[in-house]
Amino acid sequence: MKWYKLFILFILSVLSVSVYAQKERKYIREGNREFEDGNFEDSEIAYRKAADLEKTKTHKPAFNIGDALYKQEKYDDAASQFQSIAESELSKDEKAKVFHNLGNSFLQNNKLQESIEAYKNALRNNPNDLDTKYNLAYAQKKLQQQQQNQDQNKDQNKDQNQQDQNKDQNKDQQDNNQDQQNKQDQNKQDKQDQNQEQQQQQQPKISKEDAERILQALANDEKKTQQKVKEQKAAAKVKVEKEW
């Protein structure tokens, strides 16, 4: 009787696992249909329903969730999903696929160094995967170009900084030259003013009496001049007729 109860429990457990497996396959098929139709959000939901069935031991729903996230361009979420799967116990072929997709997620997010390392891990588990080899070469080439551009930008910035420094030095030199020229011009003007002042101070001063004599002489000259003008006008009025 005891043996019979154990047998019944075993049958029920087998049936329970079978039911969970059927539900899992149902959600996975539903997710695959949505995925093929381009409905990646709906496919993610279906895959998550399959993954929530704790009785299952397969990593396929989790892997498909990562693919759905990748198609939605949620590359950070996809990378996290594949990284969590990579920590599980997987076969070499499964690990190669997980690391390949992890590398793609990093690559799309421009995390080139991380993508290169992921592709290398994929090739360690499947050295003959041509797609992974191609993606690895592409990521390495892109990283090389990125580093070259960074070096070129550094050189350009260095040259620009040197040019700016030279401009600043030239401007400072020009300012110094202008200041010196202004000082020279000011000194020259000061000397001219000083010489003019000295000349004015050296000119002889006349007394009040001499000034009055000069003015009187000028007045007399003016009277004489006026008298001559009157005489000339009177002479001009005389009409002289010439004979032929």
C-alpha positions as CSV (number, residue, x, y, z in Angstrom):
1,M,0.0,0.0,0.0
2,K,2.8,2.3,0.9
3,W,4.6,1.5,-2.4
4,Y,1.4,2.2,-4.3
5,K,1.2,5.7,-2.8
6,L,4.7,6.5,-3.8
7,F,4.0,5.3,-7.3
8,I,0.9,7.6,-7.5
9,L,3.1,10.6,-6.3
10,F,5.7,9.8,-8.9
11,I,3.0,9.6,-11.7
12,L,1.5,13.0,-10.5
13,S,4.9,14.6,-10.5
14,V,5.7,13.4,-14.0
15,L,2.3,14.6,-15.1
16,S,2.9,18.0,-13.4
17,V,6.3,18.4,-15.2
18,S,4.7,17.4,-18.4
19,V,2.0,20.0,-18.0
20,Y,4.5,22.7,-17.2
21,A,6.6,21.6,-20.2
22,Q,3.5,21.8,-22.5
23,K,2.7,25.3,-21.2
24,E,6.3,26.4,-21.7
25,R,6.3,25.1,-25.3
26,K,3.0,26.9,-25.9
27,Y,4.4,30.2,-24.7
28,I,7.6,29.7,-26.7
29,R,5.6,29.0,-29.9
30,E,3.5,32.0,-29.2
31,G,6.6,34.1,-28.7
32,N,8.2,32.8,-31.8
33,R,5.1,33.8,-33.9
34,E,5.1,37.3,-32.5
35,F,8.9,37.5,-33.1
36,E,8.6,36.5,-36.7
37,D,5.8,39.0,-37.2
38,G,8.0,41.8,-35.8
39,N,6.0,42.1,-32.6
40,F,9.0,42.0,-30.4
41,E,7.3,43.4,-27.3
42,D,4.6,40.8,-27.4
43,S,7.2,38.1,-28.1
44,E,9.1,39.2,-25.0
45,I,5.9,38.9,-22.9
46,A,5.3,35.4,-24.2
47,Y,8.9,34.3,-23.5
48,R,8.7,35.7,-20.0
49,K,5.6,33.6,-19.3
50,A,7.5,30.6,-20.4
51,A,10.5,31.5,-18.2
52,D,8.2,32.0,-15.2
53,L,7.4,28.3,-15.2
54,E,10.0,27.3,-12.5
55,K,9.5,23.6,-13.2
56,T,11.4,23.9,-16.5
57,K,15.1,23.4,-16.7
58,T,15.7,24.8,-20.1
59,H,17.4,28.2,-20.8
60,K,15.7,28.7,-24.1
61,P,13.0,31.2,-22.8
62,A,15.7,33.3,-21.2
63,F,17.7,33.3,-24.3
64,N,14.7,34.3,-26.4
65,I,14.0,37.1,-24.0
66,G,17.4,38.5,-24.8
67,D,16.8,38.2,-28.5
68,A,13.5,40.1,-28.1
69,L,15.1,42.8,-26.1
70,Y,17.9,43.1,-28.7
71,K,15.3,43.5,-31.5
72,Q,13.7,46.3,-29.4
73,E,17.1,48.0,-29.4
74,K,17.2,47.7,-25.6
75,Y,20.9,46.8,-25.8
76,D,21.8,47.3,-22.2
77,D,18.9,45.1,-21.1
78,A,19.8,42.5,-23.7
79,A,23.4,42.4,-22.5
80,S,22.3,41.9,-18.9
81,Q,20.0,39.1,-20.0
82,F,22.8,37.3,-21.9
83,Q,25.3,37.8,-19.1
84,S,23.0,36.2,-16.6
85,I,22.5,33.2,-18.9
86,A,26.3,32.9,-19.4
87,E,26.7,32.3,-15.7
88,S,24.5,29.2,-15.9
89,E,25.6,25.7,-16.6
90,L,25.5,25.4,-20.4
91,S,27.0,23.3,-23.1
92,K,29.8,24.7,-25.1
93,D,27.5,25.2,-28.1
94,E,25.0,27.1,-25.9
95,K,27.7,29.2,-24.3
96,A,29.0,30.1,-27.8
97,K,25.6,31.4,-28.9
98,V,25.1,33.3,-25.6
99,F,28.5,35.0,-25.9
100,H,27.9,35.7,-29.6
101,N,24.7,37.6,-28.8
102,L,26.3,39.3,-25.8
103,G,29.0,40.6,-28.2
104,N,26.3,41.9,-30.6
105,S,24.6,43.7,-27.8
106,F,27.8,45.4,-26.7
107,L,28.7,46.2,-30.3
108,Q,25.4,47.9,-31.0
109,N,25.9,50.0,-27.8
110,N,29.4,50.9,-29.1
111,K,31.1,49.1,-26.2
112,L,33.7,47.8,-28.4
113,Q,36.2,46.4,-25.9
114,E,33.4,44.5,-24.1
115,S,32.1,43.1,-27.4
116,I,35.6,41.9,-28.5
117,E,36.0,40.0,-25.2
118,A,32.5,38.5,-25.6
119,Y,33.3,37.3,-29.1
120,K,36.5,35.8,-27.9
121,N,34.6,33.8,-25.3
122,A,32.3,32.6,-27.9
123,L,35.2,31.4,-30.1
124,R,36.7,29.6,-27.0
125,N,33.6,27.5,-26.9
126,N,33.1,27.2,-30.7
127,P,36.3,28.1,-32.6
128,N,34.7,27.3,-36.0
129,D,31.9,29.9,-35.8
130,L,32.5,32.0,-38.9
131,D,29.9,34.6,-37.9
132,T,31.6,35.2,-34.6
133,K,35.0,35.5,-36.3
134,Y,33.6,38.1,-38.7
135,N,32.0,40.1,-35.9
136,L,35.2,39.9,-33.9
137,A,37.3,41.3,-36.8
138,Y,34.7,44.0,-37.4
139,A,34.7,45.1,-33.7
140,Q,38.5,45.1,-33.6
141,K,38.7,47.2,-36.8
142,K,36.2,49.7,-35.5
143,L,38.0,49.9,-32.2
144,Q,41.3,50.6,-34.1
145,Q,39.6,53.4,-36.1
146,Q,38.1,54.9,-33.0
147,Q,41.5,55.0,-31.3
148,Q,43.1,56.5,-34.4
149,N,40.4,59.2,-34.4
150,Q,41.0,59.9,-30.8
151,D,44.7,60.2,-31.3
152,Q,44.1,62.5,-34.3
153,N,41.7,64.6,-32.3
154,K,44.3,64.9,-29.5
155,D,46.9,66.0,-32.0
156,Q,44.5,68.5,-33.5
157,N,43.6,69.8,-30.1
158,K,47.3,70.0,-29.2
159,D,48.0,72.0,-32.4
160,Q,45.1,74.3,-31.8
161,N,46.2,74.9,-28.2
162,Q,49.7,75.7,-29.5
163,Q,48.2,78.1,-32.1
164,D,46.1,79.7,-29.4
165,Q,49.2,80.0,-27.2
166,N,51.2,81.6,-30.0
167,K,48.3,84.0,-30.7
168,D,48.2,85.0,-27.1
169,Q,52.0,85.5,-27.0
170,N,51.9,87.6,-30.2
171,K,49.0,89.6,-28.8
172,D,51.0,90.2,-25.6
173,Q,54.0,91.2,-27.6
174,Q,51.9,93.6,-29.7
175,D,50.4,95.1,-26.6
176,N,53.9,95.5,-25.1
177,N,55.1,97.2,-28.3
178,Q,52.1,99.5,-28.4
179,D,52.7,100.4,-24.7
180,Q,56.3,101.2,-25.5
181,Q,55.4,103.2,-28.5
182,N,52.8,105.1,-26.5
183,K,55.4,105.8,-23.8
184,Q,57.9,107.0,-26.4
185,D,55.2,109.3,-28.0
186,Q,54.3,110.6,-24.6
187,N,57.9,111.3,-23.7
188,K,58.4,113.0,-27.1
189,Q,55.4,115.2,-26.5
190,D,56.5,116.0,-23.0
191,K,59.9,117.1,-24.3
192,Q,58.3,119.2,-27.0
193,D,56.0,120.9,-24.4
194,Q,59.0,121.4,-22.1
195,N,61.1,123.0,-24.9
196,Q,58.3,125.2,-25.9
197,E,57.8,126.3,-22.3
198,Q,61.5,127.0,-22.0
199,Q,61.5,129.0,-25.2
200,Q,58.6,131.1,-24.0
201,Q,60.3,131.7,-20.7
202,Q,63.5,132.7,-22.5
203,Q,61.8,135.3,-24.7
204,P,62.6,138.9,-23.5
205,K,59.8,140.8,-21.8
206,I,59.1,144.5,-22.8
207,S,58.3,147.3,-20.3
208,K,55.0,149.3,-20.2
209,E,56.8,152.4,-21.6
210,D,58.2,150.4,-24.5
211,A,54.9,149.0,-25.3
212,E,53.3,152.4,-25.3
213,R,56.0,153.7,-27.7
214,I,55.5,150.8,-30.0
215,L,51.7,151.5,-30.1
216,Q,52.3,155.2,-30.7
217,A,54.6,154.4,-33.5
218,L,52.1,152.1,-35.1
219,A,49.4,154.8,-34.8
220,N,51.7,157.3,-36.5
221,D,52.4,154.9,-39.3
222,E,48.7,154.3,-39.7
223,K,48.0,158.1,-40.0
224,K,50.8,158.5,-42.6
225,T,49.4,155.6,-44.5
226,Q,45.9,157.1,-44.5
227,Q,47.2,160.5,-45.6
228,K,49.0,158.9,-48.6
229,V,45.9,157.1,-49.6
230,K,43.9,160.4,-49.6
231,E,46.5,162.1,-51.8
232,Q,46.5,159.2,-54.2
233,K,42.7,159.3,-54.5
234,A,42.8,163.1,-55.2
235,A,45.4,162.6,-57.9
236,A,43.4,159.9,-59.5
237,K,40.5,162.4,-60.0
238,V,42.5,164.6,-62.4
239,K,41.7,163.7,-66.0
240,V,44.7,163.9,-68.4
241,E,43.8,164.2,-72.1
242,K,46.5,163.2,-74.5
243,E,46.9,164.7,-78.0
244,W,47.3,162.7,-81.1
